[in-house]
Amino acid sequence: MARIRFTQKLLDELTTTKSRDWFYDEQVPLLALMVTAKGAKSFYAIKTKDGVKRHVRIGPYPEVPIPMARRMASDLILKMITGEPVGEELKQRERAAAFSLEDAYNEYCAYLQRHRKPGTIYQYRMQWERFLKDWSGHRALRSIRRREVVDLHQQIGDYHGHHQANRVIALLRAVFNRAIREHEMDIANPAMAITFYRENKRSRRLTPEELPAFFKSVDEEPNRDVRDFVLLSLFTGARKSNMLGMRWKDISMDLGLWQIPSSESKNSKELDVILSSVAMKILRERMELATGEFVFPGRNGRSNEHMREPKFGWLRICKRAGLKDLHLHDLRRSLASFQIDTGTPLEVIQKTLGHESKVTTEIYARLALEPVRASVERATEEMLRRARG
């Protein structure tokens, strides 16, 4: 270790044949100059603590004069002794202080591209744009407090429903968790320990009494894409995301089978959807007019895009039919319920809907009240008949 008295003349003449060499100042012992074989020179403050030598770069020579380097080295050494952040640790803290919620969300989205399906990412983006971007998108993560998150949860719950409020806070929690983990931030997640609203499982289905008005309203729908989308949703029991992404290449007209790829199914397994004769008739008519890869192409006519959202067409159908609180997903539940009404075993319905667990399918069995009613009526009549002798 070479220790010399730093002077401008001496430092100008310093060279080395090594890839890099270190020279220490006699006046400020913890000030060092690193010299490379190519002639680059930089000042460093060096302090050994707990057996670990720390090098904190001060700046290049001669841009940083020797007197300034000595003052800066003394200040840095004092900070290292007292435990204040310096060098890269200080830069990390400064970056963390300026790291915004929008920065964290963008990083989270980049991560999701490899771990979530496009439909899920689309839902997250809608939640971000609608509820979080203007709320605190440009604020630093460190500045967001738990009380603000609680107020946001309550506000969304009051005006947009409990389910939506819970989903938004779950997204916010995940964004914070990943940012804290990846950037090693010493902050608490303000979205943790938020008491979610209790959500009642939906049991809405199309009842036998509603069917005539429903089908009449669908027939009157002027938008053919919406009309066919709704009917196929009912007759296949497929999820909306799968219906939107339905491709002609995944449909076998000969077998009457639609194979949803594992990359697009909810349980990440290939799903076979049986197409009834009525569903096949709709598809054959659409195939005659098909121009792209999707069964339901996008509005702009691009072959690589599909329909985005049949929301307004669905609302028109429900309004004409006088149907209250009926969601598109309820059509999936309706198919399963009518299967149960007609005596279909749960194992078959499980295969129809692509459920991995029979327990999930049993939820739909609770909706089939007509068979239960008929059974109770028969039992009651039998008891009365026997009572009469």
Secondary structure in CASP SS format (residue, H / E / C, confidence):
PFRMAT SS
TARGET T0000
AUTHOR 0000-0000-0000
METHOD secondary structure of the structure
MODEL  1
M C 1.00
A E 1.00
R E 1.00
I E 1.00
R C 1.00
F C 1.00
T C 1.00
Q H 1.00
K H 1.00
L H 1.00
L H 1.00
D H 1.00
E H 1.00
L C 1.00
T C 1.00
T C 1.00
T C 1.00
K C 1.00
S C 1.00
R E 1.00
D E 1.00
W E 1.00
F E 1.00
Y E 1.00
D E 1.00
E C 1.00
Q C 1.00
V C 1.00
P C 1.00
L C 1.00
L E 1.00
A E 1.00
L E 1.00
M E 1.00
V E 1.00
T E 1.00
A C 1.00
K C 1.00
G C 1.00
A C 1.00
K E 1.00
S E 1.00
F E 1.00
Y E 1.00
A E 1.00
I E 1.00
K E 1.00
T E 1.00
K E 1.00
D C 1.00
G C 1.00
V E 1.00
K E 1.00
R E 1.00
H E 1.00
V E 1.00
R E 1.00
I E 1.00
G E 1.00
P E 1.00
Y C 1.00
P C 1.00
E C 1.00
V C 1.00
P C 1.00
I H 1.00
P H 1.00
M H 1.00
A H 1.00
R H 1.00
R H 1.00
M H 1.00
A H 1.00
S H 1.00
D H 1.00
L H 1.00
I H 1.00
L H 1.00
K H 1.00
M H 1.00
I H 1.00
T H 1.00
G C 1.00
E C 1.00
P C 1.00
V C 1.00
G H 1.00
E H 1.00
E H 1.00
L H 1.00
K H 1.00
Q H 1.00
R H 1.00
E H 1.00
R H 1.00
A H 1.00
A H 1.00
A H 1.00
F C 1.00
S E 1.00
L H 1.00
E H 1.00
D H 1.00
A H 1.00
Y H 1.00
N H 1.00
E H 1.00
Y H 1.00
C H 1.00
A H 1.00
Y H 1.00
L H 1.00
Q C 1.00
R C 1.00
H C 1.00
R C 1.00
K C 1.00
P H 1.00
G H 1.00
T H 1.00
I H 1.00
Y H 1.00
Q H 1.00
Y H 1.00
R H 1.00
M H 1.00
Q H 1.00
W H 1.00
E H 1.00
R H 1.00
F H 1.00
L H 1.00
K H 1.00
D H 1.00
W H 1.00
S H 1.00
G C 1.00
H C 1.00
R C 1.00
A E 1.00
L H 1.00
R H 1.00
S H 1.00
I C 1.00
R C 1.00
R H 1.00
R H 1.00
E H 1.00
V H 1.00
V H 1.00
D H 1.00
L H 1.00
H H 1.00
Q H 1.00
Q H 1.00
I H 1.00
G H 1.00
D H 1.00
Y H 1.00
H H 1.00
G C 1.00
H H 1.00
H H 1.00
Q H 1.00
A H 1.00
N H 1.00
R H 1.00
V H 1.00
I H 1.00
A H 1.00
L H 1.00
L H 1.00
R H 1.00
A H 1.00
V H 1.00
F H 1.00
N H 1.00
R H 1.00
A H 1.00
I H 1.00
R H 1.00
E H 1.00
H C 1.00
E C 1.00
M C 1.00
D C 1.00
I C 1.00
A C 1.00
N C 1.00
P C 1.00
A C 1.00
M C 1.00
A C 1.00
I C 1.00
T C 1.00
F C 1.00
Y C 1.00
R C 1.00
E C 1.00
N C 1.00
K C 1.00
R C 1.00
S C 1.00
R C 1.00
R C 1.00
L C 1.00
T C 1.00
P C 1.00
E C 1.00
E C 1.00
L H 1.00
P H 1.00
A H 1.00
F H 1.00
F H 1.00
K H 1.00
S H 1.00
V H 1.00
D H 1.00
E H 1.00
E C 1.00
P C 1.00
N C 1.00
R H 1.00
D H 1.00
V H 1.00
R H 1.00
D H 1.00
F H 1.00
V H 1.00
L H 1.00
L H 1.00
S H 1.00
L H 1.00
F H 1.00
T H 1.00
G C 1.00
A C 1.00
R C 1.00
K H 1.00
S H 1.00
N H 1.00
M H 1.00
L H 1.00
G C 1.00
M C 1.00
R E 1.00
W H 1.00
K H 1.00
D H 1.00
I E 1.00
S E 1.00
M C 1.00
D C 1.00
L C 1.00
G C 1.00
L E 1.00
W E 1.00
Q E 1.00
I E 1.00
P C 1.00
S C 1.00
S C 1.00
E C 1.00
S C 1.00
K C 1.00
N C 1.00
S C 1.00
K C 1.00
E C 1.00
L E 1.00
D E 1.00
V E 1.00
I E 1.00
L C 1.00
S C 1.00
S H 1.00
V H 1.00
A H 1.00
M H 1.00
K H 1.00
I H 1.00
L H 1.00
R H 1.00
E H 1.00
R H 1.00
M H 1.00
E C 1.00
L C 1.00
A C 1.00
T C 1.00
G C 1.00
E C 1.00
F E 1.00
V C 1.00
F C 1.00
P E 1.00
G C 1.00
R C 1.00
N C 1.00
G C 1.00
R C 1.00
S C 1.00
N C 1.00
E C 1.00
H E 1.00
M C 1.00
R C 1.00
E C 1.00
P C 1.00
K H 1.00
F H 1.00
G H 1.00
W H 1.00
L H 1.00
R H 1.00
I H 1.00
C H 1.00
K H 1.00
R H 1.00
A H 1.00
G C 1.00
L C 1.00
K C 1.00
D C 1.00
L C 1.00
H C 1.00
L C 1.00
H H 1.00
D H 1.00
L H 1.00
R H 1.00
R H 1.00
S H 1.00
L H 1.00
A H 1.00
S H 1.00
F H 1.00
Q H 1.00
I H 1.00
D H 1.00
T C 1.00
G C 1.00
T C 1.00
P C 1.00
L H 1.00
E H 1.00
V H 1.00
I H 1.00
Q H 1.00
K H 1.00
T H 1.00
L H 1.00
G C 1.00
H C 1.00
E C 1.00
S C 1.00
K H 1.00
V H 1.00
T H 1.00
T H 1.00
E H 1.00
I H 1.00
Y H 1.00
A H 1.00
R C 1.00
L C 1.00
A C 1.00
L H 1.00
E H 1.00
P H 1.00
V H 1.00
R H 1.00
A H 1.00
S H 1.00
V H 1.00
E H 1.00
R H 1.00
A H 1.00
T H 1.00
E H 1.00
E H 1.00
M H 1.00
L H 1.00
R H 1.00
R H 1.00
A H 1.00
R C 1.00
G C 1.00
END
